[in-house]
Amino acid sequence: MGTDVDAFLRRLAQELRPRAHQSAEVLLRHLRGELPGLWKEDDLSPVAREETAGHVTAFLDVLEHGLDVTEVETPASAPEVARRFARRGVPVSTLLRAYRLGHVSLLQQIQREATRLTDDWELINAAGIRLIATGFEYVDRSSEQVVVAYQEERDRLLQRRLLLTNEASRRIGTTLDTARTAQELAEVGTDDFADLVTVDLFESVLQDDGTPPPVLRRIAQHAVPDGGTQSAVATGRTHTYPADSGPAHALATGQPLLRHLTAADTPDRTGGPLAPGAHSALLLPLRARGSTLGLAQFFRHRTEAPFDEEDLLLAQEIASRAAVYIDNARRYTHERSTALTLQRSLLPRRPVAQSAVETAARYLPSGSGTGVGGDWYDVIPLSGARVALVVGDVVGRGLHAAATMGRLRTAVRAFADIDLMPDELLTHLDDVVIRLQREESSEEGETSATCLYAIYDPVSRLCSLASAGHLVPAVVTPLAVDDGRPAGRAADFPEMPIGPPLGLGGLPFETAQFELPEGSLLALFTDGLLHSRTRDVDTARSLLSDVLARAPGPPEEICDRLLAALLPSRPADDVALLVARTRALDPGHVATLNLPSDPAAVAGARDFAAGRLAAWGLDELAFTTELMVSELVTNAIRYGRGPIQLRLILQSTLTCEVSDASSTAPHLRRARAFDEGGRGLLLVAQLAEHWGTRQTRDGKIIWAEQPLPAESGVRG
């Protein structure tokens, strides 16, 4: 009977072999009916037809030649089909079911052929049993090879996706630049994943100006090299998506979409930037901290396999990470812009003309991601033709540092207005910082700052300065040969005591004094000018000295040269730079008279003032000046103590100063009807444009300023 069965199976195989391709087509139609989802991609049909025909031929070889199933090679196209199913995300169980259904369909065809060849049911039953056994053995054998190919492809895909995820973590978010972060997302997305990636952000997110949400800006896009296609929207352009388009739906719902595209998906329906010939797309809303920032779109047009659900999950994970980085960059950019605007608004808008010094200044925010700092500078006119030069640095970054800088600058101006010595001013400023520390919460960090405060007097050419933890200024003095012509310049960092930074409290500050020849340069700066990753501080100081020594031009030009030499690229820290060239007041514009503590000396003081004003061609101011001199000298004689001195200074204004050895300062008050005194200082305040009192080491000075007549022609 066994021989008869073998012969009968051989005959069946011979009868069916001419119709092998027809049998394969019948088998494929059966599979399409049972598993329609496997065949929705047209590109799979040719290789599936080839594989099916190969299986039919191989099984017929087993029946005709009585081969051992283990010796039969699986069709070469079978592993390729398995790999394609793996790339499409088809479950392996579905693939194995297709194999079982296919072989059952083939066995049914063979059974029908058997009933046509014989009516011996005993033979037919015996052949059927043999067919079933051989068929299952063949299915098991071929399925093993197919599953191996399938799993290898799945492992490769998982490895690739793991690498892509790691690459996204490494390459996205390297800077705090919004556009750069979005471009990094687009570049990572086209690394063996998508053929084209576009990133759109809401204009309102970028500008924070209330732009209607539907308006988006194409902030980044990237296509595979030689991809042959580009988005219809150029980078940097604004656009909108139709309300019924896929991108608009994804943005409205916040849910990612996987779209398999056909020729019917016109650009208008898909939102405009669809790549020509794209067969699938992933639409991923960029959401961070509960808000939708924009949309990332991944397209495939050159890659054979369309996107699947696992691709959607992978892209969603990458886009979610990128959205957080983009939001961080956006928030940093917004805060930096706000802090920089605040910082610049709190700094001097333009240099005030000074007869004591010629100044120029620069402020450069840091080029790193650390944020705007609290560096500042100031030029403050003082009484007696003097000027204060200030530079400081608040510890910290961002809005808090900028706001603290503004408060300290205001405090310095207030203390300068009462003419404090540099060490006294820093002591009061230290108290201000300590009060700020007590008022502020611990979350904002400890408030601290450094400050250098210098006063230059063009009459005596003395520079008095004190430092609270700040860098010593660079001083450049002109040298001269015997005939009086300049022979060169010497740059130096003067030896002076440096006190502790502001905010420590309890430690004293000291004032240093030195005389500066006319035409000397003072360069005050914050540490950002010297600190660099490529050189040490000593090298930077030497370079600073060399540039100053070789820079005889105006302060504006000197500032540019210093920044070009010391900061060829964007600084890593904020930089405040203040350069001042000193001037000396013409001795003929200063008149001094020593007075005894005798009321009779008041008349002589008036006569002295009148004579000096006549010599200066300011007779128009003689009456008011005599009144002020009379009141100020009388107060000094009556309430102060000797020595008493009257000094007239002709600069851009006319300043009248009376000094004595008493530290008691007068106070302005309103005299009552029957008071005999109290009207002198009120009269001075009414006649003068500015007046005030400043303490000295030996007493006090009361001063009053008057503007010069426009037609006087006198220049300070």
Protein Blocks (a to p, Z undefined) as FASTA:
>chain_A
ZZmmmmmmmmmmmmmmmmmmmmmmmmmmmmmmmmmmlmmpfklmmmmmmmmmmmmmmmmm
mmmnopafklpccdfklmmmmmmmmmnopafklmmmmmmmmmmmmmmmmmmmmmmmpccf
klmmmmmmmmmmmmmmmmmmmmmmmmmmmmmmmmmmmmmmmmmmmmmmmmgopaccfklm
mmmmmmmmmgopafcdcddddfklmnonopafklccdfbdcddehklpacfbdghiacdd
dfkbmklmmmmnopacdddddfklcfklnnopacehiabdcdddddeehiafbdcddddf
kbmbacdfklmmmmmmmmmmmmmmmmmmmmmmmmmmmmmmmmmmmpcfbacddfkbccdd
dddddfbfnbpafbdcdddddehhiacddddddededjllmmmmmmmmmmmmmmmmnopa
fklmmmmmmmmmmmmmmmpcfklopaddddddddddfklopacdddehiacddddddddd
fkopafbdcdddddddddddehkgoiacddddddddehiacddddfklmgcfkbcfklmm
mmmmmmmmmmmbcfklmmmmmmmmmmmbacfbdcdddddddddddfklpccddddddfkl
mmmmmmmmmmmmmmnopammmmmmmmmmmmmmmmmmmmmccdddddddddfbccdddddf
bfbdcddddddfklcghklmmmmmmmpmbdcddddfklccddddddddfklopaZZ
